Amino acid sequence: MHTFINRLNNLFAFTVIVFAVLTIGVFLSTYFKQYHETLRTTANKPIVKHMIEFLVNRKKNDLGILQLDLDMYLNSLFDWNIKELFLYLIAE
């Protein structure tokens, strides 16, 4: 007969294998999905002001003020694995 330690070892090994197979399945379910979405941006009332720097050299600097309208539909980016979505905007 098998001892209690042998049965416990078999149960633990089986549990680890099941979790490994589940982890691979979770990885494969989201790896091949494309997470890309298009958006439309418009800039309303772009203003460039010349501001004087109130430090030692008192040179003029440009200050840009923009009002951006972003139109996007992001529902296709959410699935069972995404709870929070971080967006960032890069200006050049």
C-alpha positions as CSV (number, residue, x, y, z in Angstrom):
1,M,0.0,0.0,0.0
2,H,1.0,3.6,-0.5
3,T,1.8,5.6,2.5
4,F,0.1,8.9,3.4
5,I,3.2,10.8,2.2
6,N,3.2,9.1,-1.2
7,R,-0.5,10.0,-1.7
8,L,0.1,13.6,-0.6
9,N,3.0,13.8,-3.0
10,N,0.9,12.5,-5.9
11,L,-1.9,14.9,-5.1
12,F,0.5,17.8,-4.9
13,A,2.2,16.8,-8.3
14,F,-1.2,16.5,-9.9
15,T,-2.3,19.9,-8.6
16,V,0.9,21.5,-9.9
17,I,0.4,20.0,-13.4
18,V,-3.2,21.1,-13.6
19,F,-2.2,24.7,-12.6
20,A,0.5,24.6,-15.2
21,V,-1.9,23.5,-17.9
22,L,-4.4,26.2,-16.9
23,T,-1.7,28.9,-16.9
24,I,-0.6,28.0,-20.4
25,G,-4.3,28.0,-21.5
26,V,-4.8,31.5,-20.0
27,F,-1.6,32.7,-21.7
28,L,-2.6,31.4,-25.1
29,S,-6.1,32.8,-24.9
30,T,-4.8,36.4,-24.8
31,Y,-1.4,36.2,-26.6
32,F,-2.8,36.1,-30.1
33,K,-5.4,38.8,-29.6
34,Q,-4.6,42.2,-31.2
35,Y,-5.1,45.1,-28.7
36,H,-5.2,48.0,-31.1
37,E,-7.8,50.6,-31.6
38,T,-8.1,53.7,-33.7
39,L,-9.0,57.1,-32.4
40,R,-9.7,60.6,-33.8
41,T,-8.1,63.7,-32.3
42,T,-8.9,67.3,-33.0
43,A,-7.2,70.3,-31.5
44,N,-9.5,73.2,-30.7
45,K,-8.3,76.7,-30.0
46,P,-4.5,76.2,-30.1
47,I,-2.9,79.3,-28.5
48,V,0.8,80.1,-28.3
49,K,1.7,82.8,-25.7
50,H,5.1,84.3,-25.0
51,M,5.7,84.3,-21.3
52,I,8.5,86.0,-19.5
53,E,10.5,83.8,-17.2
54,F,10.6,85.2,-13.7
55,L,14.0,83.9,-12.8
56,V,17.4,85.5,-13.2
57,N,17.7,85.8,-16.9
58,R,14.1,86.9,-17.6
59,K,14.1,85.5,-21.2
60,K,10.8,84.8,-23.1
61,N,9.5,81.3,-23.4
62,D,6.7,79.9,-25.5
63,L,3.7,78.5,-23.7
64,G,1.3,76.4,-25.8
65,I,-2.3,75.9,-24.7
66,L,-4.3,73.2,-26.4
67,Q,-7.8,71.9,-26.0
68,L,-7.9,68.3,-27.3
69,D,-11.0,66.3,-28.3
70,L,-10.4,62.6,-28.3
71,D,-13.0,60.3,-29.9
72,M,-12.4,56.7,-29.3
73,Y,-14.3,53.4,-28.8
74,L,-12.3,51.2,-26.4
75,N,-14.8,48.5,-25.6
76,S,-13.1,46.0,-27.8
77,L,-9.9,46.3,-25.8
78,F,-11.6,44.9,-22.6
79,D,-11.8,41.2,-22.1
80,W,-11.8,38.9,-19.2
81,N,-8.1,39.7,-18.4
82,I,-8.2,43.5,-18.5
83,K,-9.7,45.3,-15.5
84,E,-7.9,48.7,-15.9
85,L,-6.7,50.5,-19.0
86,F,-3.9,53.0,-19.0
87,L,-3.8,55.6,-21.8
88,Y,-1.0,58.0,-22.6
89,L,-0.6,60.7,-25.1
90,I,2.7,61.6,-26.7
91,A,3.2,65.0,-28.1
92,E,6.2,65.8,-30.4
